[in-house]
Amino acid sequence: MSRRLAVLGATLASAMSLASLSAPAPASAAPPGRDGPQPLTAVLQPVNPHDPQWVTIRWTTDRPVCHVRVRVHGGRSIDVAYPSDRRYTSFSRGEGLRPGRIDYTSFRVTAHEDGPDRAFLAATVDYDRCRWDSPTMNDAIGFWLPVRA
């Protein structure tokens, strides 16, 4: 439980620092020295308000990762749903990703019209190192979702 609270705290801290930016900029691929799955960009596809739309995030990794589960939190302005009525999403080819490969996760968002023209989505990524004795690791990653007027 304390690990999840730490991830939530880190997510909120990054949300507050990103909220001060005037325009979203794409993130580079995995930063040097950072383990685990990394998104290729921090800016998602634009969506229309009140229109449920599927959005994808493309991922890469520098080390093998398995049992990947991505949960996205949109706050009050964005509703999030996952494929097959699950509580998370994973890669299109399964729950693992090997170094040098690119795969994507998808989820459905519904933006509320009274929300901002771009919304901050906080994602929690759970994964392990593909070994029987590997502990589950957590990362908090932020994304910008443009909402058309």
N, C-alpha and C positions, 0 to 999 in steps of 0.2 A: 504494500500500500504506500509506503514512504517513497518508493521508486516512482510510482505513478504521480504522486504529489510533486516530486522533484521535476518530472517531465512537464507537468502542467505549469509549474512555476517558470520553467525555462521557456515554454511556449508563450506564456503571457508576457514575459520580459522581451522576447523577440518581437511580439506583436506590438508592444509599445514603442520599441525602437524603430520598427518598420513603418509604423503609422505616421511618424514624423517626416517621412520621405515625400517629396512632392510628386514624383513620378516613379512607377515601378520599373526596375531594370532587370533584365534576365540574369539569372545566376550562372556562373560558369559550371562546367562539369565538376565532378567530385574535387573538393579542395585538397591540396597536398596534405597527407598525413591523416585524413579523415577516413575512418573505416565504414563499412556497411553501405547499404543502398543510398544513392544520392540522386536527386532529380536533375534532369538536364536543364530545366529552367524553373524559375519561381513564379512565372506568369502563366496562367491557364488560359484556355480559349474563352472568348467573350460569350456571354449568355444573355438571353432576353428575359425581362422580368415576368414572373408568373407562368413561365413556360418550362416544364421539367426537361432538362437537357443532360445528355451524357457528356462528361468531361474526362479527359485522360491526362495522366502524368507519365512521362517517359523517364525511366530509371536506368542507372548504370551502377557498377560497383567495382572496387579494386580487389575485393576478396570474395570468396564464395559465401553466399548467404542462403539460408533455408528457413522454412516455416514463417515466411514474411506475411505480416498482417498490417494493413494500413487502415487507420480510422481517421476520418476527416471531421472536423468540428467547424461549423459555420456560424455559430452564435445565433442571434435572433433574426438576422437578416437573410440567412441562407439555410434551407432545409437540405439535408443530405440523405441519400438512399444508396444501397449497395446492390450488386447483382444477386439474384436468387434469394432476395430477402434476408441476406446474412447481416451480421453486425460489423463487417469489415470487408475490404477488398484485397485482392492479391494480384499477382502478375497474370497476364493472359495465358502463359504457357505452364502455369503451376505456381507453387509457393517458393520457388528457388530462383536464384540468378547467379551466373558464373561471371568471373572477371572478363571485361572486354565485351560483354554482351549488352544489348539494350532490350528492354521489355517495358510494358506499360501496365498501369493499373487504371481502372475506370470506375466511376461512380456517377450517380445522377444528382444534379443540384436543381433547386428551385429558388430563384432569387425573388425577394419581395420588392414590390415597386417602391415602397417608401424607404428602402434602404439606400446606401450610398452608391455612387457610380462605379466603385470598385470595393470589393469586400476582401477582408483578410481571412483566409482559411488556415487553421492550425491542424497539422496532421501528426499523428503519433504512429511511429513505425516500430513494430516488434519483429525481431528476427533472431536467429542464432547462426553459428558458424558451421553448421552441417556435420557436427560431430556428436556422438551420443552423450558426451560429457559437457557439451557447450551450454553455458547459461543463456537465457533469453535476455537480449539487450533491447534498449528502447532509445529512440531518437525522436526529438520534436523538430518538425520542419514547417516553415510558414510558406504560404502561397498567396498570390494576388489573383482574384477572380474579377475581371472587368464585367460590369453589368451595363448593357446598352440602355439608353434612355428611351 
